C-alpha cells in the first residue's frame, strides 16, 4: 500500500498499516534527462558485446542469492505476501538469474542461413533504451523478466516498479547496480504520471507487465512513434473439470487463493461437468477451509491481506454483486481490515459480471456445464487469454485443451510450461510475450546481413 506525497512515496504494510519505508518520487519532468543518460550509457554497454555483458552480469546471481531472504522479507512487509511465498519468489528469482542470463546469451547469438546463392547472418541487436514498467504482485520476478533479457541484449533499462512496492524494486535495482556501469539501469519511482512520462519519452521499447487497461493505454501512447512494446497483461483463467477427471486432484489445484488470488494466472473460473459437480464442489469447499489466513510474517500462514484497501474494495464489490445476482456463498466471504477470507461461490453463470472481469482476489467461482462443447464455449467467452487448465483423462483433456484460446494451458496441472518455454498471454492478455528463447528475442532488433555464397565466410 502506498501514500504519495509531493516528493516521496511512502510504502505502507497492508497487514499492519505501518510505514515500511520511503523513496523519493521522481519528478515526471526529470525523466527525459534520465533517458538521455541511458542513451549515452547504452553505447558502451552495447559495445561490450554479449560475452562482455555475460561476464559482467554473472556475479549478480550470487549476490542476489545472498540478499534473497531480505528481499523476501521486504515483499511480505510491502505487499502482504505470505512468508513462504515471498521467500519462494525471491529465492526462485535469484536461483534462476544465471540460467536466464545464459538462456538470453544463447538466444541472441548470430544465426547463419544459406541457400545456393546467398549466405545470410541474422543478428539480434540491441534496440536502445527500454522501459520496464511492472506490477506489485510479483515485485521481484516481474521486473527480472523485463530487465534481464533487455540488459543482456545490450539495451539500457529505465525501471519503474509499481508504486505499491517501490522498496523491493529499489532493493533489486541496487543489487544489479553494484555490478552494472553507471546509467545502464536507472530507476524511476512513481505511479501513472511517471509511467506515462516514461512511455512518452525518447525510448525504444516498453516492456510492461500489468493490467489490460493500462496495457491498452501504453499501446495507444506508443502508436504515433511506432515504439516497440512487449505487454504481459491480466487474465481470467478457467479450469475445466471433465467427467473423467480425478476430482480430488482437480480440487487440490487450489490456484484461486495463492497470494490472496492476486496472481495473473489465478483460477478465477471453474467449469465442472454437471454429473460430478456436487462431489467436486464439496471437495473444493473442504480444501478451501484448510487455507490458513493471517499475519503474513507467521511462517505457517498461507495467505495474508490484500495489497491495499483499494484492491480489497474492488474484490468486495465484485463479490457483493455476484451474491446479489444469485451466486451461492459456500464458504468464506468475511472481511476484516485488508483481509478477505478465501471464498467459494457456486451456482455462477455468465450473466454475472464476476465471470467476466478480472477479480484479482481470493474468490473461486464455480459454474456447471454439460458436454465438452459447452465447457469450451464458456471458457473461451472472454477477451482474456493468459492461462487455463483442463482436468480429465489425458487424451480427452488434450482434445479439449486444443480448442481453448489461452496462451498456456495445463492438463491435469497448472498452466506453467517446462523450463525454457515462454510465458504467453494470448488474445487481450498479451501483445508479445517474454521468457524462453523466443521471449528473450523480443528485446532485440533482428538485422540480416547477406553475402554471395561463393565469397569467403567472414567473421561475424
Ligand atoms: P497496473 O496496470 O495498474 O500497473 C502496472 C504498472 O503500470 C505500475 O507500475 C503502474 O504504476 C504503471 N502505470 C499505471 N498507469 C500507467 C500509464 N498510463 N502508463 C504507464 N504506466 C502506468 O497493474 P497492477 O495493479 O500493478 O498489477 C496487477 C495486474 O497485472 C493484473 O491485471 C495482473 O493480471 C497483471 N499481471 C500480469 C502478469 C502476466 O504475466 N501476464 C503478471 C503479473 C501481473
Boltz pocket constraint, residues with backbone or C-beta under 6 A from the ligand:
constraints:
  - pocket:
      binder: B
      contacts: [[A, 133], [A, 134], [A, 135], [A, 136], [A, 137], [A, 138], [A, 142], [A, 160], [A, 161], [A, 162], [A, 163], [A, 190], [A, 191], [A, 192], [A, 194], [A, 195], [A, 196], [A, 199], [A, 209], [A, 210], [A, 211], [A, 212], [A, 214], [A, 215], [A, 217], [A, 218], [A, 232], [A, 233], [A, 234], [A, 235], [A, 263], [A, 264], [A, 265], [A, 358], [A, 360], [A, 386], [A, 423], [A, 425], [A, 429]]
      max_distance: 6.0
